[in-house]
Amino acid sequence: MANVQIYFEQFHENIRADYEMNQTLREKKDIVLTLVRRRLKEAKCPAFDELLQGSYAMGMGTLPVGKIEFDIDVGLRFWFRDT
């Protein structure tokens, strides 16, 4: 039986888009979250913590094909108290 592990590893390295390695992805996420934080503050709404989710959180992100954009999942955990 043929050993194809080396080919899989090469393929994975070519398509992998690790969030920590992708500065553009981090910058775009930060722009969006900064805007959301500012708008919520202006509206006197609760603040939030961000939670990186999905394939990037699991270290399994892949490069987009052609001109398709990256997909990054970010959850928001809001700070509020039930009164």
C-alpha positions as a LaTeX table, in Angstrom:
\begin{tabular}{lrrr}
\hline
Residue & $x$ (\AA) & $y$ (\AA) & $z$ (\AA) \\
\hline
Met1 & 0.00 & 0.00 & 0.00 \\
Ala2 & 1.31 & 3.46 & $-0.93$ \\
Asn3 & 2.23 & 5.93 & 1.79 \\
Val4 & 0.39 & 9.16 & 0.92 \\
Gln5 & 0.95 & 10.99 & 4.23 \\
Ile6 & 3.74 & 13.15 & 2.78 \\
Tyr7 & 1.41 & 14.31 & $-0.01$ \\
Phe8 & $-1.35$ & 15.16 & 2.45 \\
Glu9 & 1.10 & 17.17 & 4.60 \\
Gln10 & 2.31 & 19.12 & 1.55 \\
Phe11 & $-1.28$ & 19.77 & 0.43 \\
His12 & $-2.28$ & 20.94 & 3.92 \\
Glu13 & 0.69 & 23.29 & 4.12 \\
Asn14 & $-0.30$ & 24.84 & 0.77 \\
Ile15 & $-3.95$ & 25.50 & 1.71 \\
Arg16 & $-3.50$ & 26.31 & 5.40 \\
Ala17 & $-4.31$ & 29.83 & 6.58 \\
Asp18 & $-3.45$ & 29.98 & 10.25 \\
Tyr19 & $-5.11$ & 32.97 & 11.93 \\
Glu20 & $-1.92$ & 33.82 & 13.82 \\
Met21 & 0.04 & 33.83 & 10.55 \\
Asn22 & $-2.41$ & 36.02 & 8.63 \\
Gln23 & $-1.94$ & 39.70 & 9.50 \\
Thr24 & $-4.54$ & 40.92 & 6.98 \\
Leu25 & $-7.20$ & 38.70 & 8.52 \\
Arg26 & $-6.41$ & 39.95 & 12.03 \\
Glu27 & $-6.46$ & 43.59 & 10.89 \\
Lys28 & $-9.86$ & 43.26 & 9.18 \\
Lys29 & $-11.34$ & 41.55 & 12.24 \\
Asp30 & $-9.98$ & 44.30 & 14.49 \\
Ile31 & $-11.45$ & 47.04 & 12.25 \\
Val32 & $-14.92$ & 45.48 & 12.46 \\
Leu33 & $-14.75$ & 44.87 & 16.21 \\
Thr34 & $-13.48$ & 48.41 & 16.87 \\
Leu35 & $-16.41$ & 49.84 & 14.93 \\
Val36 & $-18.93$ & 47.63 & 16.78 \\
Arg37 & $-17.42$ & 48.57 & 20.15 \\
Arg38 & $-17.57$ & 52.28 & 19.33 \\
Arg39 & $-21.17$ & 52.14 & 18.11 \\
Leu40 & $-22.30$ & 50.16 & 21.15 \\
Lys41 & $-20.58$ & 52.60 & 23.49 \\
Glu42 & $-22.20$ & 55.58 & 21.72 \\
Ala43 & $-25.59$ & 53.88 & 22.13 \\
Lys44 & $-24.83$ & 53.19 & 25.81 \\
Cys45 & $-25.12$ & 49.44 & 25.21 \\
Pro46 & $-23.15$ & 46.75 & 27.07 \\
Ala47 & $-19.54$ & 46.05 & 26.13 \\
Phe48 & $-18.37$ & 42.59 & 25.06 \\
Asp49 & $-15.49$ & 40.15 & 24.91 \\
Glu50 & $-14.61$ & 38.56 & 21.59 \\
Leu51 & $-14.36$ & 34.81 & 21.14 \\
Leu52 & $-12.53$ & 33.45 & 18.11 \\
Gln53 & $-14.49$ & 30.43 & 16.86 \\
Gly54 & $-14.67$ & 28.00 & 13.98 \\
Ser55 & $-11.86$ & 26.72 & 11.81 \\
Tyr56 & $-9.35$ & 29.41 & 12.81 \\
Ala57 & $-9.88$ & 28.78 & 16.52 \\
Met58 & $-9.23$ & 25.11 & 15.81 \\
Gly59 & $-6.11$ & 25.85 & 13.73 \\
Met60 & $-7.77$ & 24.48 & 10.60 \\
Gly61 & $-8.39$ & 27.60 & 8.49 \\
Thr62 & $-7.84$ & 27.34 & 4.74 \\
Leu63 & $-6.93$ & 29.87 & 2.09 \\
Pro64 & $-9.84$ & 31.07 & $-0.05$ \\
Val65 & $-10.11$ & 29.84 & $-3.64$ \\
Gly66 & $-9.72$ & 32.57 & $-6.25$ \\
Lys67 & $-11.23$ & 35.89 & $-5.18$ \\
Ile68 & $-13.52$ & 34.41 & $-2.52$ \\
Glu69 & $-13.07$ & 36.20 & 0.80 \\
Phe70 & $-11.85$ & 34.71 & 4.05 \\
Asp71 & $-14.44$ & 33.51 & 6.51 \\
Ile72 & $-13.72$ & 34.08 & 10.17 \\
Asp73 & $-16.13$ & 33.35 & 12.99 \\
Val74 & $-16.06$ & 35.68 & 15.97 \\
Gly75 & $-18.49$ & 35.36 & 18.85 \\
Leu76 & $-19.39$ & 38.25 & 21.14 \\
Arg77 & $-20.02$ & 37.75 & 24.87 \\
Phe78 & $-21.84$ & 40.79 & 26.22 \\
Trp79 & $-21.38$ & 42.21 & 29.71 \\
Phe80 & $-24.71$ & 42.80 & 31.38 \\
Arg81 & $-26.54$ & 41.91 & 34.54 \\
Asp82 & $-30.05$ & 40.65 & 34.89 \\
Thr83 & $-31.78$ & 43.13 & 37.19 \\
\hline
\end{tabular}
